[in-house]
Amino acid sequence: MFGKKETHNLMQLREGYTLKTQGDSWSIKEITDYDWGVDGKSIEYTIVSNNGQKAYLEVERYDGDFEIMFTVPASFTSMTLEEAINTKSIIYNGELFELEEQYQGVTKNQTLQTSWENVKNYIFYNKDEVMIVIEAIIGKEYNACYSQTIKEKEIKNIKAP
């Protein structure tokens, strides 16, 4: 009845861990570190659901709590992403998102053992505080994702391999 609840530091999960969130079971496939300088550090888990859907969980410690973003890839052309950065707005699924934040730092994929690369994130918000994040890594195409903040309690059944 009063079983011990196992807790996990969301900044220290590893490849092969499984978890449940957003109505699906997921497995961690890759781990990427971000260092935002004075804006802190975050870790991003590339997760894949049982049905093959790819998503990301980005976790950051802020004022003693976790800030967690659940993110899915969003399709745009490179031209649209560059245009969005220049005009400070983008439309996705018929909704307007406006550029509100920019962060510059470095990123390194732990799983693939890549070198540190310079990265800049442009964060666009809609009226409901849902985000489109455009990530620019020098020498690579822009990536865009649809992101929403979730609470720690929305991540359940974390299990080591």
Solvent accessible surface area in square Angstrom, and as a share of the most:
residue,aa,sasa,rsa
1,M,215,0.96
2,F,180,0.75
3,G,68,0.65
4,K,195,0.83
5,K,168,0.71
6,E,125,0.56
7,T,113,0.66
8,H,43,0.19
9,N,65,0.33
10,L,4,0.02
11,M,45,0.20
12,Q,112,0.50
13,L,3,0.02
14,R,113,0.41
15,E,80,0.36
16,G,30,0.29
17,Y,35,0.13
18,T,56,0.33
19,L,2,0.01
20,K,95,0.40
21,T,4,0.02
22,Q,67,0.30
23,G,84,0.80
24,D,51,0.26
25,S,30,0.19
26,W,4,0.01
27,S,24,0.16
28,I,2,0.01
29,K,104,0.44
30,E,49,0.22
31,I,4,0.02
32,T,16,0.09
33,D,35,0.18
34,Y,11,0.04
35,D,41,0.21
36,W,16,0.06
37,G,55,0.53
38,V,158,0.91
39,D,72,0.37
40,G,28,0.27
41,K,128,0.54
42,S,3,0.02
43,I,8,0.04
44,E,31,0.14
45,Y,0,0.00
46,T,11,0.06
47,I,0,0.00
48,V,38,0.22
49,S,6,0.04
50,N,133,0.68
51,N,120,0.61
52,G,53,0.51
53,Q,78,0.35
54,K,99,0.42
55,A,0,0.00
56,Y,38,0.15
57,L,2,0.01
58,E,38,0.17
59,V,1,0.01
60,E,36,0.16
61,R,121,0.44
62,Y,127,0.48
63,D,127,0.66
64,G,56,0.54
65,D,97,0.50
66,F,33,0.14
67,E,82,0.37
68,I,1,0.00
69,M,35,0.15
70,F,17,0.07
71,T,13,0.07
72,V,34,0.20
73,P,72,0.45
74,A,11,0.09
75,S,108,0.69
76,F,47,0.20
77,T,89,0.52
78,S,44,0.28
79,M,146,0.65
80,T,51,0.29
81,L,4,0.02
82,E,83,0.37
83,E,98,0.44
84,A,2,0.01
85,I,27,0.14
86,N,117,0.60
87,T,84,0.49
88,K,117,0.50
89,S,36,0.23
90,I,9,0.04
91,I,114,0.58
92,Y,41,0.16
93,N,125,0.64
94,G,74,0.71
95,E,61,0.27
96,L,94,0.47
97,F,1,0.00
98,E,93,0.42
99,L,26,0.13
100,E,110,0.49
101,E,55,0.25
102,Q,88,0.39
103,Y,70,0.27
104,Q,124,0.55
105,G,13,0.13
106,V,47,0.27
107,T,5,0.03
108,K,59,0.25
109,N,21,0.11
110,Q,56,0.25
111,T,39,0.23
112,L,111,0.55
113,Q,139,0.62
114,T,46,0.27
115,S,88,0.57
116,W,125,0.44
117,E,49,0.22
118,N,85,0.44
119,V,3,0.02
120,K,61,0.26
121,N,13,0.07
122,Y,26,0.10
123,I,21,0.11
124,F,0,0.00
125,Y,30,0.11
126,N,11,0.06
127,K,174,0.74
128,D,92,0.47
129,E,110,0.49
130,V,25,0.15
131,M,11,0.05
132,I,0,0.00
133,V,25,0.15
134,I,0,0.00
135,E,29,0.13
136,A,20,0.16
137,I,22,0.11
138,I,140,0.71
139,G,83,0.80
140,K,118,0.50
141,E,135,0.61
142,Y,63,0.24
143,N,85,0.44
144,A,9,0.07
145,C,22,0.13
146,Y,62,0.23
147,S,2,0.02
148,Q,62,0.27
149,T,90,0.52
150,I,8,0.04
151,K,126,0.53
152,E,85,0.38
153,K,148,0.63
154,E,70,0.31
155,I,15,0.07
156,K,116,0.49
157,N,83,0.43
158,I,27,0.13
159,K,123,0.52
160,A,60,0.47
161,P,129,0.81
